[in-house]
Amino acid sequence: MRRVTFSVMAVGAALLLGSPAWAVDPSPSTSAATTAAQGKKICKLTDAKVGELSGIVATESGFLAVNTTDNVDNAAESHQKIWQLTSACKVTGKGISFGGGGSNSPNDIVRAKDGTMWIADTGNAKDRQSVALWKLPAALTTPQIFRLTFPEGDKHEVQALLINGDGTPILVTHENDKTAFLYTPTTALSATGAVPLKQAGKIEILTTVTENILGGAGRKGFTGGAVSPDGTRVALRTQADAYEWDVTGGDVLAALKTEPRVTGLPAPAEQYSGAITYSADGTQLITAPRLDKASDKENTALLSYTPTTKRYVAPPTVKATEGDSWIVKWAKDLSLDQVYMLLAGVGFAGLILVGLGVFGMINGKKKRQKAAAAAKKKAKREREALDEFGDADFALPTDNAQTTVLAPVPGYDDRGRGGYPDQGGGVYGAPQGRPQPGYGPPQPQYGNPPRPNQDPWDPNRY
């Protein structure tokens, strides 16, 4: 059993460590799908006040940033403020406090064309009755809160925000598949009650091959949004790429229905990051890392990228040829998403096998312990029995022991009558004519007959 268990664990570990979706990336490192270039370092984040930075926006003098939180019931003070940073990434001032009792989980901050700042307080949306938007005037006074609700049974996680040309907020959902959904308020925002949201469109996630710390998962799910200072462009980002659209007449929803340009945000310079903004002059895209999740604590800089002007081109696929075997053809026909799902399945199977191996070891150990305990109890009972009957003077019979049959008591008549001649003589062969009430003559030992001329009733005849 132990050999089988270790074999199962070895196979499971090999599958788990050898081919999980997050450890193996079958994609080529370069492709026409995106334009990927290393970002240029602007300044390094070091202050813990922006350690969980989830949204950033560039200003004329530096940056504004907000932190997210995974625990809305225990948000630290740093999550309750909008922080001002210098152009050198140094936190300045005491921060701008949220009004109305503070924020829950800010996920993005975006500047509209008129200079107004909007904060998407939409983290942990699936566990909340409503999400919120905070409107911060260009003068950076106290933000004002507006609450919104998703349609019943249709809650989504929202990490990215865009602002339409007319000032209407557009919430972009974070999904783990190929489709992100757009939600807008059904009526004008109100400071006195929650406004229902409606689905206003969707965006298909494009296939890219940009290297990033999350692998295939990092190419899905929008984590931040940005509007250019002049309102003519908008951008959304994943962990791996920045999507950019041209906006005509301030109609952002119409722009999002067109095909975007895709600028790669490649690792290793790009750490775990969800924030994006346009530079103050609108020429660059700027990303900011999360200090608490950075794999390289020495490489936590804001990075700037020049947006690509090239049209998106899907990465090439490998086609099967006539001479390929069926398994080669099958492998070549797999899409990237199918490869990720396959590798994830192999990793999951490895986890199951490892779990079965551990269960087998634990179960086998319990059985051995139980058997040892039973043997110990049995030995104890046998010792107690020997002690009670005199140790070596007492021995229990074995299955092959011979049973000794005792001989009848000499002279005893078990028929309860004497050996009279008319009654067939005495018992045990007693001679007739010498009756003894209830007894026969003494019996010969070992079956020896009486000697000639010897009285059979003589007790000394033997």
N, C-alpha and C positions, 0 to 999 in steps of 0.2 A: 504493500500500500504506500509506503514511504517513497519507493522508487517512482511509482506512478504519480504521486503528488509533486515530487520535484520535477518530473518531466513536464507536467502540466504547467507548473510555474515557469519553467524555462521557456516553453513555447509562448506562453502569454507575455512574458517580459520581452521576448524578442519581437513579438508583434507590436506590443505597446511602444517600446522604445525605438523600434526600427522604422515605423511608418505611421505616426499620427499626423493628422491634418495640419497641426500647428508646427510640426518639426520638418516636414518635407514640403517643398514648394516645387511642383513639376514645371512651373512656367519658366520660359527663357528670361534672362535678365534684361534684355532689351527688345523693343518692339516698336512698330510704327503706330501702335495704339495710343501712346502718350509721348509727350516730350518731357523727359526726366533730366533734371540737372541738380547738382548739389546746391542747397540754399546758401545764401550769403549770411554770415553771422552779423547780427546787429548789436546785441548786448546780451549778457548772461543774467538769467533769473537766479536769485539766491535767497530772497526773503520768504520765510515760511508763511507770511500773510497771503501770499498768492501761490501757496503750495499745491492747491487743487484747482488751478486756473482752468476754467472751462469756456470763457468767452473773453475776447479782447477787441478793442477798437482803437485805431490810431487817431490822435488829435494833433493840433499844431505844435503842442509843447511836449508830447509824449504819448502815453497810452492810458486807457481806462480798462480795468479788468474785473471780472467777477469769478468767484469760486463756486463749484458745485459741492454737493454733499450727498452721500448715500444714506444718511440717516436724518430725515427731516425733523425728527423729534429731539435730536440732540445736536443741532447745528452750532458750531463754534462761532465766536464773534466775527472771525474772519470771513464767514459766509453770509454775514448780515450787512455787509458793506460793499460799496463800489470803490475800488482802490485806484488811486492815481499814481502813475509811474512816470518817471522822467524818461528822456530819450536814452538814458544809460541803464534803464530797467530798475532804478532805485525807487522803492515805495516812498511817497512823500505825503505828508499830512496824515490826518486821522481817519481818512476815508469818508465816503458819503453814505450816511445811514439810510436804510429803507424806511419809509413811513408805514403807518398802518400795522404795526406789530412785527415788521421784519419779513424777510423772504423765507421761502422754504428750501428750494434747491435751484438756484440760477444756473442755466445751461448755456446761455449765449447773450451777447450784447452786440447790437447793430446800430450804426448811425444812419439815419434817414437823410435824404437830400437836403432838407431844411435845417440839418444840424441836430435835430432831436435824437436822443439816445433811447433805444428800446431794449429792455432786458426781458428775456424769456425765462420766467420762473416756472419751468415745466418739467423739472426732474421728478422721477418716481411718479409719473402721471397716472400709471395704472392703479396706484394705491391712493389716489386723491379724488375727492369729490369734484374739484375744479382745479384748473391751472390758472396762472396769472401772468399778466404782462405789466411791466413797470415802465412808465414814460418819464424820462429825465430831460428836462429842458436844456437847451444849449448852454444856458447860464449855470448849469450844474447845481441847481437848488434841490429841494427834496423831491424824490420821485413820487409819482401818483400811480396807484394800483388799479388795474382793471381785471376782472375775473371772467373766465370763459369755461364752458363745459362742452365735452364731446357728446355726440349723439349717443343715446342709450345703448349700451352693449358694444360700443365702438371706440374704446379708449386706446390711445397709442402713446408710446414714449416719444417725446419731442426733444431734440438736442440742437436743432438749427432753426434760425429765424431769418426771414426776409421782410422787407417793407416795400409795398407797392408805391408807385409814384404818387398816388392820392393819399398816402399815409396809412393805408389798410395793412395790418400785419398779416403775414403768411407763415403759418406754422408748418414745418417740414418734418415729417415723422422719421424716426430711426427704425429701420427694418433690417432683418438679417437675410432677406432674400433680394430679388432683383427689382423690387418696386417700392418706391417711397411715395407717400400720400401727402397732398397739400390740403390744409384746412384754413378757412377764413371765417371771420365772424359773420353771422347772418344779419346783424344790424349794427348800427354804430355802437362803439364801446360806451359802457356806462360805469360810473363810479359808484353807483348805488345797488347794482345787482349783476349777477352772472349773465353773460350773453352766450347763447348757444353757438357752436361751431358747425360748419358744414364742409363736406369734402368738395374741393374746388379743382382737383386735378391730381395728376400723379407724374412721377419721373421714373424712367427705367434706368437702373444702374447699368453702366456700360462695362464690358469686359476689358480689363487692363492686366498688365503683368508687372506693375511697379512693385519693387521689393519694399517690404515694410516689416515692422516687428511683429505684426499679427498675421502675416501670411495672407491666405485667401480671405479670411474674415475681415481683414483690414481694408479690403476693396469694396466692402458693402456697408451701408448704413451711413447717412449723412450726420456729421457731428458738429457742424458749425456753418454759419452763413455770413455773407458780407455784401454791402452795397457800396459801389464806388461813390466818391464825394459828389460827382456830378449826376449820379443816378442813371448813367448810360450803360452800366454793366452790373451784374450781380454774380456772386460766386457761392458755391457750396463745396464742402470738402468731406472726404472720407479720411480714414487714417492714411491712405496711400496716395490719393489724388485730389486735385482741385478742379472742379467743373466750373466753367465760365460761360455766361450767355450775354449777348448784346440785347439791350433793352431799347425799344422804340416807343416814344410817346409816354414813357413812364409805366407801360403795361408789362409788369413783371410776369404775371400769369401767362400772358401770350408768349413771352420770351422763353419760358420754361417748357413750352411745348415743342421747341425747336431743338436741334442737335447741338450739344455744347462742345466747346474745345476743352481738352483735358491736359492739364499740366501735372506731371508726376511729382510727388513729394517723397523722394526715396530715403530709405534708411541707408547707412546708420546715422547720418547727421540728424535726420528727423526722428526725434524720440516719440514716446507715447504722447499723442497730441490730438485735441479735438477743436481747437480754436483757430480762427482765420479772420483776417481783416485786410482791407486795402490800406496802403500807405496814405498819408495825408495828401499827397499829390496825385493819388490814384494810379500810379505807374507800376506799383509792385503789389504782390500778395505777400502777407506776413503771417507766419504761423507761430504759435507759442506752445511749449511743452508743459506737461504736468510734472512738477517736481516729485510728487509722491509716487509716481509710477515710472520715472525715468530709469532705464536700464543702465545708463551711463551718467552718474551724478556729476561728472566733470563736463558733460556736454549738454547743457540745459539752456541754450541760447535761443533767442528769437531769431527766426530765419526769414529772409526775404527771397522771393522768387519772381522772375520776370515771366508773366503769363505767356503761354504759347499763342501764336497766331495761326498755327496749323490746324487744319481740319482733322477731326478724329477719324482714325482708321482702325478698324478692328484688327486684333492680332491674327497672324496667319494660322491656319489649322493644318495639321498633317494628314494627308489623304492616303488611304490604303492603295496599294498597287496589286496587280493581278497575281504576282508571285508570292504574296504574303500568305501566311497560314491564317486560319480563322481567328486564332487568339491575337495575332498581330493586327489583323484588320479591326478586331473588336477594340483593341487598345488605342489604335490610331483614331478611331471614330469617337472616342470619348471627348466630351467637352471639358473645359477647366472645372466647371462646377461639378460635373460628374466625377472627375478625378478627386476633388476635395471630399465629396461625399463618400467615395470609395475608401479613401484613406482614413476618413473619420470612422467609417464602419469597421475597418481593420483594427484601428486603435481601440474602439469600443469592445470588439471581440477579444482583444488582448486583455482588457480590464476584466472581462467576465472570466477568462481562463485563469488569470492570476487570482481572482476571488475564489474560484473553485478549488485552486491549489491550496490556498490558505485554509479554506473550509475543510478540505480533506485532511490536512495536517492536524488541525485542531480536533476534528472528530476522531481521528485515529489515536491521538494522544489521550483523549477522554476514555476511549474503549480500553486502551492498555492500562490506564489508571484504575478503571472499574474492575478489570480482570485481576489485577494485582491485589486490590482491596478484598475481593471475594476469596482469593487464595489465602490471604492473610487471616481472614475470619475463619476459614475452614481449618487451617493449621491450629488456630487458637482453640477451637472446639475440640479437636483431637487431643491436644495437650491437657485440656481440662478433664476430658473423659479418662485419660490415663492416670492423672493425679487422683481422681475419685476412687478408682478401683485398684490402686496399688502399683502404679507405674509398670515395671517389668513383670510383676507377678500376674498381670492381667493382659490378655491379648485377645483382640477380637478375631473370631474365626474368619478365615478367608474363603473364597468361593470353592477352593479345591480341598478344604479340610475334610477328613473322614469322620463320620459320626459313629461313636462307640455305642453299641446296643448292650445294655446290661442284661446279664442272665437272670432267669427267674429265681426267686428266693427258694432255696432248697426246702422241700417238704411242704411248700405252701400249695393248698388246693384252692385254686381260684374258682372252682365250681361250687364251693361251700358244702361239700359232702365227704364222707369218709370213704376209704377204699375197701368197702366190703366186697366179698367175692361175688355176691349176687348183683352187685352194682358195677361190675366190670373191673374190680380191683382198685387199688390206690392210684393216686395221681403220680405222674413222672415215673411210671414203670414199676410201682411198688408191687411185690408178690402178693398173690391172693392168699387168703387164710390167716393173714396177720393184720387185721384191720386196725387202723388208727383213726380215730374220729377227726376228720378234717385235714389229716396229713398223710402224705405218702412217705415212703422210706427216703433216707438221705440220698441225694443224687451224686453220682460219681463226678469228681472233678475232671474236666477235660475229656469227659465221655469214657473213662476207664471202666470196664465191666468188673464185677466181683470175681475174686479168685475162686477156684473150685473148693468146695467143702467149707466155704466161709459164709458165716451168717450175714446175709445182706443187711440186717438191721444192726450189726455191730458197728458202732460209731468209730471204732479204731481200725476198721478194716483197710483204711487208706494210709 
